[in-house]
Amino acid sequence: MDLLSSSVSAKIEHVAAHSDGYGYDIAVHADRRSLHIEAKATTRRNRLTFFLSRREYEVMRYDPLWQLVVLQLTDELAVAAIASVASAWLAARRPWPLRLLGDLQDRRSAWAGD
């Protein structure tokens, strides 16, 4: 939050401090643009692994303002690198059980309509 607040002239709101139901952690409100940031942090150097909740995934799918930002931290927890991950890339790589669950729910809905 401090890094973001010192980097932009916008209203920064840590919405996750109020509720985890938003599907993102930080709301940024600038004059003409807004952004909903889901932040993930890691100290791992070679491979990025993180958990995206079902709610975060669903918000990512329908909220065009949603953006995943990944922070690589040093062992002392200082920010070493920052990157964003495209929603389309995430959607294409979601875990197969989620795909299967979605397919089964779609089939159930179709069967219920018959």
C-alpha positions as CSV (number, residue, x, y, z in Angstrom):
1,M,0.0,0.0,0.0
2,D,2.8,2.4,0.9
3,L,4.6,1.8,-2.4
4,L,1.4,2.4,-4.4
5,S,0.4,5.4,-2.4
6,S,3.8,7.0,-2.9
7,S,3.8,6.2,-6.7
8,V,0.5,7.6,-7.9
9,S,-1.7,10.6,-7.2
10,A,-4.9,8.8,-6.7
11,K,-7.2,7.7,-3.9
12,I,-6.0,4.3,-2.7
13,E,-8.4,2.1,-0.7
14,H,-7.4,-1.2,1.0
15,V,-10.8,-2.8,0.5
16,A,-9.6,-6.2,1.8
17,A,-9.2,-4.7,5.2
18,H,-13.0,-4.2,5.3
19,S,-14.1,-7.4,3.6
20,D,-12.7,-10.3,1.5
21,G,-15.9,-10.4,-0.6
22,Y,-14.7,-7.8,-3.1
23,G,-12.6,-10.3,-5.0
24,Y,-9.6,-7.9,-5.0
25,D,-7.4,-6.2,-2.4
26,I,-7.0,-2.6,-3.4
27,A,-9.2,-0.1,-5.2
28,V,-7.4,2.8,-7.0
29,H,-9.5,5.8,-8.0
30,A,-7.9,8.4,-10.2
31,D,-9.5,11.3,-12.0
32,R,-10.7,9.3,-15.1
33,R,-9.6,5.8,-14.4
34,S,-10.0,3.2,-11.7
35,L,-8.4,-0.1,-11.0
36,H,-9.1,-3.1,-8.8
37,I,-5.9,-4.8,-7.8
38,E,-5.6,-8.3,-6.5
39,A,-2.1,-8.5,-4.9
40,K,-0.1,-11.6,-4.4
41,A,3.4,-11.7,-2.9
42,T,6.1,-14.4,-2.9
43,T,9.7,-14.8,-1.7
44,R,10.3,-17.6,-4.2
45,R,12.8,-16.8,-6.9
46,N,12.3,-19.4,-9.6
47,R,8.7,-20.2,-9.8
48,L,5.5,-18.3,-9.0
49,T,2.8,-20.3,-7.3
50,F,-0.2,-18.7,-5.7
51,F,-3.8,-19.4,-4.8
52,L,-6.6,-17.5,-6.6
53,S,-9.9,-18.0,-4.7
54,R,-13.1,-18.8,-6.5
55,R,-14.4,-15.3,-5.7
56,E,-11.2,-13.7,-7.1
57,Y,-11.5,-15.7,-10.2
58,E,-15.2,-14.9,-10.8
59,V,-14.5,-11.2,-10.2
60,M,-11.6,-11.4,-12.7
61,R,-14.0,-12.8,-15.3
62,Y,-16.6,-10.0,-15.1
63,D,-14.7,-6.9,-13.8
64,P,-12.7,-5.2,-16.5
65,L,-11.0,-3.1,-13.9
66,W,-9.6,-6.2,-12.1
67,Q,-5.8,-6.7,-12.4
68,L,-3.5,-9.2,-10.7
69,V,-0.3,-7.7,-9.5
70,V,2.5,-10.0,-8.2
71,L,5.3,-8.8,-5.9
72,Q,8.5,-10.6,-5.5
73,L,9.9,-10.0,-2.1
74,T,13.4,-10.3,-0.7
75,D,14.1,-12.4,2.4
76,E,13.8,-9.2,4.4
77,L,10.3,-8.7,2.7
78,A,11.4,-5.6,0.7
79,V,9.9,-5.4,-2.8
80,A,12.4,-6.7,-5.3
81,A,10.1,-6.9,-8.4
82,I,6.6,-6.1,-9.5
83,A,4.7,-7.7,-12.4
84,S,1.1,-7.8,-13.6
85,V,-0.5,-10.9,-15.0
86,A,-3.1,-10.7,-17.8
87,S,-6.6,-12.0,-16.9
88,A,-6.8,-13.8,-20.3
89,W,-3.6,-15.7,-19.4
90,L,-5.1,-16.7,-16.0
91,A,-8.4,-17.8,-17.5
92,A,-6.6,-20.0,-20.0
93,R,-4.6,-21.7,-17.2
94,R,-7.3,-22.3,-14.5
95,P,-7.1,-25.6,-12.8
96,W,-8.9,-28.5,-14.6
97,P,-11.2,-29.3,-11.6
98,L,-12.7,-25.8,-12.0
99,R,-13.3,-26.4,-15.7
100,L,-14.8,-29.8,-15.0
101,L,-17.0,-28.3,-12.2
102,G,-18.2,-25.6,-14.6
103,D,-18.9,-28.1,-17.3
104,L,-20.9,-30.3,-14.9
105,Q,-22.9,-27.3,-13.7
106,D,-23.7,-26.3,-17.3
107,R,-24.9,-29.8,-18.1
108,R,-27.1,-29.9,-14.9
109,S,-28.7,-26.6,-15.9
110,A,-29.3,-27.9,-19.4
111,W,-30.8,-31.2,-18.1
112,A,-33.0,-29.3,-15.6
113,G,-34.3,-27.2,-18.5
114,D,-35.4,-30.3,-20.5
